[in-house]
Amino acid sequence: MLTLLLGAPLAAQACRRVRPRSMPGEVRGAAMPVGHRLRRATVEHASGPAKRVRVAIIGSGPSGLNAAWRLERLGERDFAVFDLEPKVGGTSTYGTDGVVPYPWGAHYVPAPTRDNPALVALLDELGVLLKVPPGAQPRVQEARLVRAPEERLFIDGAWHQGLFPYEGAPKQTFEELKRFNREVDHWVRWRDTRGRRAFTIPVQRCSDDAEVTALDRMTAAEWVEKNGFTSKPMRWYLEYACRDDYGLTLETTSAWALLFYFCARVPSPGKDSEPFIVWPEGNGHLVRHLSGVAGKRVRLGQLVTDVVPHDDHVELSAYDVAGGTLHRYVADYLIFAIPKFIVPHIYRPWREKPPPHLDDFNYGVWMVANLHLSKRPRSKGFPFAWDNVLYDSPALGYVVATHQRLVDHGPTVWTYYHPFVDHDPAKAREKLKAIDHAGFCDSIVSDLSRAHDDVESAIDRIDVYRWGHAMVSPRPGFIWGPARRHAAQPEGRVHFAHSDLSGLALFEEAQDHGIRAAEQILRAMGRRFESLVG
């Protein structure tokens, strides 16, 4: 079990330690068993008269909730959001049963620029931004930005500030780092003939110039090799970026996606990336606000089992998990705000023969655990930060939920992230399913004990979430290939919205597609307004 999660070298080290005690907690995951049982329940099986709704939204993750938010803010209040899960958020969902709320997935958004009016509008509504003159760059309230220290790295037996492995690195590494930073500056400075950046957020604002899109046709490993970045610390740093944002390796990540990671949030050459906006519950704070705007129109525990499009309306059936009944709805328009791999199971035109472009969509496999601690374990070297990474671990380390509360002692919650970076996602999913709660806990405690020798005694509970299809994977050829464009096109009154349409699992991308779908529907209704997404 340890070898499955930690790899052979670290597993061998762990086996020499005393086996961790049995740990309280549970394994959680999406409510898939219900979904698998009812996939063939159709609108014809529904009982009672049909219920009418103007706009039906399937999925209460960031895309679906942002679509609902945009409809509501533009005066269209006749909508319903359906979701099988008992809580909103998708991979931005969160927990509330700790000393502070904590994330189960996405845990930050970068400070927005004026080029992203949708995120600016939402954050302004949340009271996160300071008042600035019209046309000026948005400014975030200091208390909402991640506080120092932001990051640290455990390497050679101690914690060090920052994430780059400077300690003991040869001269070659520093020369390569300077060259890499010059490469980043080049792409941050770069503009096409229309004045568009090579890399920015959201993706639909990026340049599609051939010089840029050619990067998507090679792997990050090929780009790294081509540019002579060969030192071990440098390659670790670049691969960490692929694992951190994409759950991939240098060999499986698009070179375009690697450069996006380093360039998209940098305002100008030589500057640092835009700072992060964080809350204890991560992006759960955003989805909680959006869910509050939608209110009772969010219908949880509702499994949509069938969607049937017609020329002038859309039929759908939804199974009420608690009541055990199947209901039929008639909507004027419908938004699929769920990952593309789910759509063919419930969208009737695609059931027998899904469109071929869906074959290009791949999804990463993750394990996320929340460790509830009664105290802070010992920590040698640089003090606790918000993000805490172990150099030689297959996991990504942990984020401290209490960091923004200025509470550096006593009980806390650590959110531990572990991507399964196997080349074959199907095999990774089988591996994830094969590990039980005790196996996950053994791995987590063994991994963290190398950096905190008393961590086990500080843990009260470990809960684990299995994400079998956590996030879309920006593998080579996907970002600028045809599949994304095909998948975003509406089919009559049926629209599509999800971060996987960008190829990057970011809140801003989910928001962009949710708002775009909502605005397309409002235009079809004859509404006039100023777009937030262009």
C-alpha positions in Angstrom: 0.0 0.0 0.0 2.8 2.4 0.9 4.6 1.6 -2.4 1.5 2.5 -4.3 1.4 6.0 -2.8 5.0 6.9 -1.9 7.0 4.9 -4.3 9.6 2.2 -3.4 12.4 4.3 -1.9 10.2 6.3 0.5 8.0 3.2 1.3 11.2 1.3 2.3 12.1 4.2 4.7 8.6 4.2 6.1 8.6 0.4 6.7 11.6 0.8 9.0 9.4 3.0 11.2 6.8 1.8 13.7 3.5 1.4 11.9 1.3 4.4 12.5 -1.6 3.9 15.0 -5.1 3.3 13.7 -6.4 6.8 12.8 -10.0 8.0 13.2 -11.6 9.4 10.0 -13.2 8.3 6.8 -12.8 8.1 3.0 -15.2 10.3 1.0 -15.9 10.8 -2.6 -18.4 11.8 -5.2 -21.8 10.1 -4.9 -21.2 7.9 -7.9 -22.9 4.6 -6.8 -26.3 6.3 -7.1 -25.4 7.8 -10.4 -24.3 4.4 -11.9 -27.6 2.8 -10.7 -29.9 5.3 -12.3 -28.2 6.2 -15.6 -31.0 4.6 -17.6 -33.9 6.3 -15.8 -35.4 8.5 -18.5 -38.0 11.3 -18.7 -40.6 8.7 -19.7 -40.2 7.0 -16.3 -40.9 10.2 -14.3 -44.1 10.4 -12.4 -46.5 13.4 -12.1 -46.9 16.5 -14.1 -43.8 18.2 -15.5 -42.3 21.2 -13.6 -41.4 24.2 -15.7 -38.2 26.3 -15.3 -36.8 28.9 -17.6 -33.1 27.8 -17.4 -31.9 24.5 -16.0 -28.3 24.3 -14.8 -26.7 20.9 -14.2 -23.8 21.1 -11.8 -23.2 23.3 -8.7 -19.5 23.8 -9.1 -18.0 27.2 -10.0 -19.2 27.1 -13.6 -22.8 26.3 -12.7 -22.9 28.7 -9.8 -21.4 31.5 -11.8 -24.0 30.9 -14.6 -26.7 31.3 -11.9 -25.0 34.4 -10.5 -24.9 36.1 -13.9 -28.5 35.2 -14.7 -29.6 36.6 -11.3 -27.6 39.8 -11.5 -29.1 40.5 -15.0 -32.6 40.0 -13.8 -33.4 36.4 -14.9 -34.5 34.7 -11.7 -36.4 31.7 -13.1 -33.6 29.1 -13.0 -32.7 25.9 -11.1 -29.4 24.4 -10.3 -29.3 20.6 -10.0 -26.6 18.6 -8.3 -26.3 15.0 -7.0 -23.9 15.9 -4.2 -25.1 17.0 -0.8 -23.0 20.2 -0.9 -22.2 22.7 -3.6 -18.7 23.4 -5.0 -17.5 20.5 -7.2 -13.7 20.5 -6.7 -14.1 23.8 -4.8 -16.2 22.2 -2.1 -15.1 22.6 1.5 -15.6 21.3 5.1 -16.9 23.1 8.2 -16.3 20.5 11.0 -12.8 21.7 12.0 -11.4 24.5 14.1 -11.7 26.5 10.9 -13.4 25.8 7.5 -11.0 24.0 5.1 -10.8 23.1 1.4 -11.4 19.8 -0.3 -9.8 21.0 -3.5 -9.1 24.4 -5.0 -7.7 26.8 -2.4 -6.9 30.2 -4.0 -7.5 32.7 -6.8 -4.8 35.2 -7.9 -5.5 38.9 -7.6 -7.3 39.9 -10.8 -6.3 42.4 -13.3 -8.7 44.8 -15.1 -8.5 42.4 -18.1 -10.7 40.0 -16.1 -13.8 42.0 -15.4 -15.9 38.9 -14.3 -13.6 38.1 -11.4 -13.2 41.8 -10.6 -17.0 42.1 -10.4 -17.4 39.0 -8.1 -14.6 40.0 -5.8 -15.9 43.5 -5.6 -19.3 42.1 -4.6 -17.5 40.1 -1.9 -15.9 43.3 -0.5 -12.4 42.0 -1.3 -11.3 45.0 -3.4 -10.3 48.5 -2.5 -12.0 51.4 -4.3 -9.8 52.7 -7.2 -10.4 55.2 -10.0 -12.2 54.0 -13.1 -9.8 52.1 -15.5 -7.2 51.6 -12.8 -5.8 48.2 -11.9 -7.9 46.5 -9.1 -6.3 46.5 -5.7 -7.0 43.8 -3.1 -7.4 44.5 0.6 -4.2 43.5 2.4 -6.0 41.3 4.8 -7.4 39.1 2.0 -4.0 38.4 0.4 -2.1 35.3 1.6 0.1 36.5 4.5 3.8 35.8 4.9 5.4 33.4 5.0 3.7 32.0 1.9 5.8 29.0 1.0 8.5 26.8 2.3 10.3 23.6 1.2 11.6 20.7 3.3 14.9 19.5 1.9 18.0 17.9 3.4 16.4 17.5 6.8 15.1 21.1 7.3 12.6 23.6 6.1 13.8 26.5 3.9 12.0 29.6 2.7 10.4 29.5 -0.8 9.9 26.6 -3.2 13.0 26.7 -5.3 15.6 24.1 -3.9 18.5 26.5 -3.5 20.2 24.6 -0.7 23.3 22.8 -1.9 22.4 23.5 -5.6 25.4 23.6 -8.0 26.4 26.8 -9.8 24.8 25.4 -13.0 21.4 25.4 -11.3 21.6 29.2 -10.7 22.7 29.9 -14.2 19.7 27.8 -15.5 17.3 29.6 -13.2 18.5 33.0 -14.6 18.0 31.8 -18.1 14.6 30.4 -17.3 13.5 33.7 -15.7 14.7 35.5 -18.9 12.5 33.1 -20.9 9.5 34.0 -18.7 10.2 37.7 -19.2 10.3 37.2 -22.9 6.8 35.6 -23.0 5.4 38.1 -20.5 6.6 40.9 -22.7 5.4 39.2 -26.0 2.4 40.5 -27.8 0.8 39.4 -31.1 -0.3 41.8 -33.9 -3.6 42.3 -32.1 -1.9 43.3 -28.8 -2.8 40.0 -27.1 -0.5 38.3 -24.5 0.8 34.8 -25.1 -0.5 33.7 -21.7 -3.2 35.3 -19.6 -6.3 34.5 -17.6 -8.9 33.4 -18.8 -7.5 31.3 -21.7 -9.9 32.7 -24.2 -7.9 36.0 -24.0 -4.6 34.3 -24.9 -3.0 34.8 -28.3 -3.6 32.0 -30.9 -0.6 33.1 -32.9 1.3 30.2 -34.5 4.4 31.0 -32.5 2.5 30.5 -29.2 0.3 27.5 -30.2 3.3 25.6 -31.5 4.3 25.2 -27.8 1.2 23.1 -27.2 2.4 20.5 -29.7 5.4 19.5 -27.7 5.7 18.1 -24.2 7.1 20.2 -21.3 10.0 17.6 -21.1 10.9 18.3 -24.7 10.8 22.1 -24.2 13.0 21.7 -21.0 15.5 19.5 -22.9 15.5 21.9 -25.9 16.3 24.8 -23.7 19.1 23.0 -21.7 17.5 23.0 -18.3 19.2 19.8 -17.1 20.2 20.3 -13.4 18.2 18.2 -10.9 16.9 21.1 -8.8 15.8 22.9 -11.9 14.0 20.0 -13.3 12.3 19.3 -9.9 11.1 22.8 -9.8 9.6 22.7 -13.3 8.0 19.3 -12.7 6.6 20.5 -9.4 4.7 23.1 -11.4 3.2 20.4 -13.6 2.2 18.3 -10.6 0.9 21.3 -8.6 -1.5 22.8 -11.1 -2.2 19.8 -13.5 -1.5 16.6 -11.7 0.9 15.7 -14.5 4.7 15.2 -15.2 7.0 17.0 -17.5 6.5 14.1 -20.0 2.7 14.4 -20.0 2.2 18.2 -19.8 2.0 20.5 -22.8 4.9 22.9 -23.0 2.3 25.7 -23.4 0.7 24.7 -20.1 4.1 24.8 -18.3 4.8 28.3 -19.5 1.2 29.4 -18.7 1.9 28.4 -15.1 4.8 30.8 -14.8 3.7 33.6 -17.2 -0.1 34.1 -17.0 -0.2 35.8 -13.6 2.9 38.0 -14.1 1.8 41.6 -14.9 5.0 42.7 -16.6 8.6 41.5 -17.2 10.7 41.3 -14.0 7.7 41.5 -11.7 6.4 38.8 -9.4 3.2 36.9 -10.1 0.0 38.5 -8.8 -0.5 37.6 -5.2 -3.0 35.0 -4.1 -6.3 35.7 -2.4 -7.1 33.0 0.1 -9.6 32.0 2.8 -9.4 29.1 5.3 -11.9 27.1 3.2 -10.1 28.1 -0.1 -12.4 28.6 -3.0 -15.2 27.2 -0.9 -15.6 30.8 0.2 -16.4 31.9 -3.4 -18.9 29.0 -4.0 -20.6 29.6 -0.7 -21.3 33.2 -1.7 -22.4 32.2 -5.2 -24.7 29.5 -3.7 -26.2 32.1 -1.4 -27.1 34.3 -4.4 -28.9 31.4 -6.0 -30.5 30.4 -2.7 -33.3 27.8 -2.8 -32.9 27.5 -6.6 -29.9 25.2 -5.9 -31.4 21.7 -5.6 -28.9 19.3 -4.0 -29.3 15.6 -3.9 -30.9 15.7 -7.3 -29.4 13.4 -10.0 -30.2 14.4 -13.5 -30.6 11.1 -15.4 -31.8 12.2 -18.8 -31.7 15.3 -21.0 -33.8 15.4 -24.2 -33.5 18.4 -26.5 -36.3 19.7 -28.7 -36.6 22.6 -31.1 -38.4 24.9 -28.6 -37.6 23.4 -25.2 -35.5 20.8 -23.3 -36.9 18.0 -21.2 -35.0 16.5 -18.3 -35.6 14.0 -15.5 -34.1 14.4 -12.0 -34.0 11.7 -9.3 -34.6 13.0 -5.7 -32.1 10.9 -3.7 -33.8 11.5 -0.3 -37.4 11.0 -1.6 -36.6 8.2 -4.0 -38.7 9.8 -6.8 -38.0 10.7 -10.4 -39.4 14.1 -11.6 -39.7 15.5 -15.0 -38.8 19.1 -15.9 -39.3 21.3 -19.0 -36.9 24.1 -19.5 -36.5 26.7 -22.2 -32.7 26.4 -22.0 -30.2 24.1 -20.3 -26.6 24.4 -19.3 -24.4 21.4 -18.7 -22.0 22.7 -16.1 -20.4 19.4 -15.5 -17.2 17.6 -16.8 -17.6 16.4 -20.4 -17.0 12.7 -19.5 -20.3 12.7 -17.6 -22.5 14.3 -20.3 -22.9 11.3 -22.7 -24.4 9.3 -19.8 -27.3 11.7 -19.5 -27.6 13.6 -22.8 -29.8 11.4 -25.0 -28.3 12.4 -28.4 -24.9 11.3 -27.2 -25.8 8.1 -25.4 -25.4 5.7 -28.2 -22.6 7.5 -30.1 -20.7 10.2 -28.2 -19.0 12.8 -30.4 -15.4 11.9 -31.2 -14.0 15.2 -29.8 -14.8 13.9 -26.2 -12.1 11.3 -26.6 -9.5 14.1 -26.2 -10.6 15.1 -22.7 -8.5 13.5 -20.0 -8.8 14.0 -16.3 -6.3 13.8 -13.4 -6.6 11.6 -10.4 -6.0 13.1 -6.9 -6.2 12.2 -3.3 -6.9 15.1 -0.9 -6.8 14.6 2.9 -7.6 16.9 5.7 -5.6 16.3 8.9 -7.2 17.7 12.0 -4.4 18.4 14.5 -4.7 19.2 18.2 -1.3 21.1 18.2 1.5 22.1 15.8 4.2 19.4 15.4 7.8 20.2 15.7 9.3 21.9 12.6 13.0 22.3 12.0 14.2 25.3 10.1 12.1 28.0 8.5 8.7 28.5 10.3 5.3 27.3 9.2 4.0 28.8 6.0 0.7 28.7 4.2 2.0 26.2 1.6 4.5 23.6 2.9 6.1 21.3 0.3 8.4 18.3 0.8 11.2 18.1 -1.9 11.4 14.3 -2.5 7.7 13.4 -1.9 5.3 12.3 -4.6 2.7 14.4 -2.8 2.6 18.2 -2.8 2.7 18.8 0.9 0.0 20.6 2.8 -1.8 24.0 3.1 -2.5 25.3 6.6 -6.2 26.4 7.0 -5.5 28.6 10.0 -2.7 30.6 8.4 -4.9 33.5 7.4 -6.4 33.7 10.9 -3.0 34.7 12.3 -3.1 31.7 14.6 0.3 30.0 14.6 -0.2 27.8 17.6 -2.7 25.2 18.8 -5.3 23.2 16.8 -5.3 23.5 13.1 -6.3 21.7 9.8 -3.8 20.7 7.2 -5.0 20.0 3.7 -2.7 17.5 2.1 -2.6 17.1 -1.7 -1.4 14.0 -3.6 -1.8 13.8 -7.4 -1.5 10.4 -9.1 0.7 11.2 -12.1 0.5 7.9 -13.8 0.6 8.1 -17.6 -2.6 6.0 -17.8 -5.4 7.8 -15.8 -7.5 4.6 -15.8 -4.8 2.7 -14.0 -4.4 5.6 -11.6 -8.1 5.4 -10.8 -7.8 1.7 -10.1 -4.9 2.4 -7.8 -6.9 5.1 -6.0 -9.9 2.7 -5.5 -7.6 0.0 -4.1 -6.4 2.0 -1.1 -8.4 2.0 2.1 -8.5 4.6 4.9 -5.7 2.8 6.8 -3.5 2.7 3.7 -4.0 6.4 3.0 -3.2 7.3 6.7 -0.1 5.2 6.7 1.2 6.9 3.6 0.4 10.4 4.9 1.9 10.0 8.3 5.0 8.3 6.9 5.5 11.1 4.4 5.0 13.9 6.9 7.0 12.2 9.7 10.2 12.9 7.7 9.6 16.6 8.3 7.7 16.5 11.6 8.9 13.6 13.8 6.0 14.0 16.2 3.2 14.6 13.7 1.4 11.4 14.5 0.8 12.3 18.1 -0.7 15.7 17.0 -3.3 14.2 14.7 -6.9 13.7 16.0 -8.4 12.6 12.7 -7.7 12.2 9.0 -10.4 12.4 6.4 -9.6 11.5 2.8 -11.4 12.5 -0.4 -10.9 10.4 -3.6 -11.1 12.5 -6.7 -11.2 10.0 -9.6 -11.7 12.7 -12.2 -10.4 15.7 -10.3 -9.4 18.1 -13.1 -8.9 18.3 -16.8 -5.4 17.5 -18.0 -3.6 19.9 -20.4 -1.7 17.1 -22.3 0.1 18.0 -25.5 -2.1 19.1 -28.3 -5.3 19.6 -26.2 -5.2 23.4 -25.4 -5.0 24.5 -29.0 -6.5 21.4 -30.6 -10.0 21.3 -32.1 -11.7 19.3 -29.3 -12.1 22.2 -26.9 -13.6 24.4 -29.5 -16.1 21.7 -30.6 -17.1 20.9 -27.0 -17.9 24.6 -26.2 -20.4 25.0 -29.1 -24.1 25.0 -28.0 -26.5 22.5 -29.5 -29.7 24.4 -30.0 -31.0 25.3 -26.5 -28.4 23.1 -24.8 -25.2 25.0 -23.7 -22.0 23.8 -22.1 -19.9 25.4 -19.4 -17.0 23.9 -17.3 -13.4 24.6 -16.7 -12.5 21.6 -18.8 -13.5 23.7 -21.9 -10.3 25.7 -21.2 -8.1 22.7 -20.6 -7.1 24.2 -17.2 -8.9 23.6 -13.9 -8.9 27.1 -12.6 -11.8 29.0 -10.9 -11.4 31.9 -13.4 -11.8 29.4 -16.3 -14.9 27.9 -14.8 -16.3 31.4 -14.2 -15.6 32.4 -17.7 -17.5 29.5 -19.2 -20.4 29.7 -16.8 -20.9 33.4 -17.5 -20.5 32.9 -21.2 -23.2 30.3 -21.3 -25.6 32.4 -19.2 -25.0 35.4 -21.5 -25.6 33.4 -24.6 -28.9 32.3 -23.3 -29.9 35.9 -22.3 -29.0 37.1 -25.7 -31.2 34.4 -27.2 -34.0 35.8 -25.0 -33.5 39.2 -26.5 -31.7 40.8 -23.5 -29.2 43.6 -23.9 -26.3 44.1 -21.5 -22.6 44.7 -21.3 -20.7 41.4 -21.4 -18.3 40.4 -18.6 -16.5 37.9 -20.8 -16.2 39.5 -24.2 
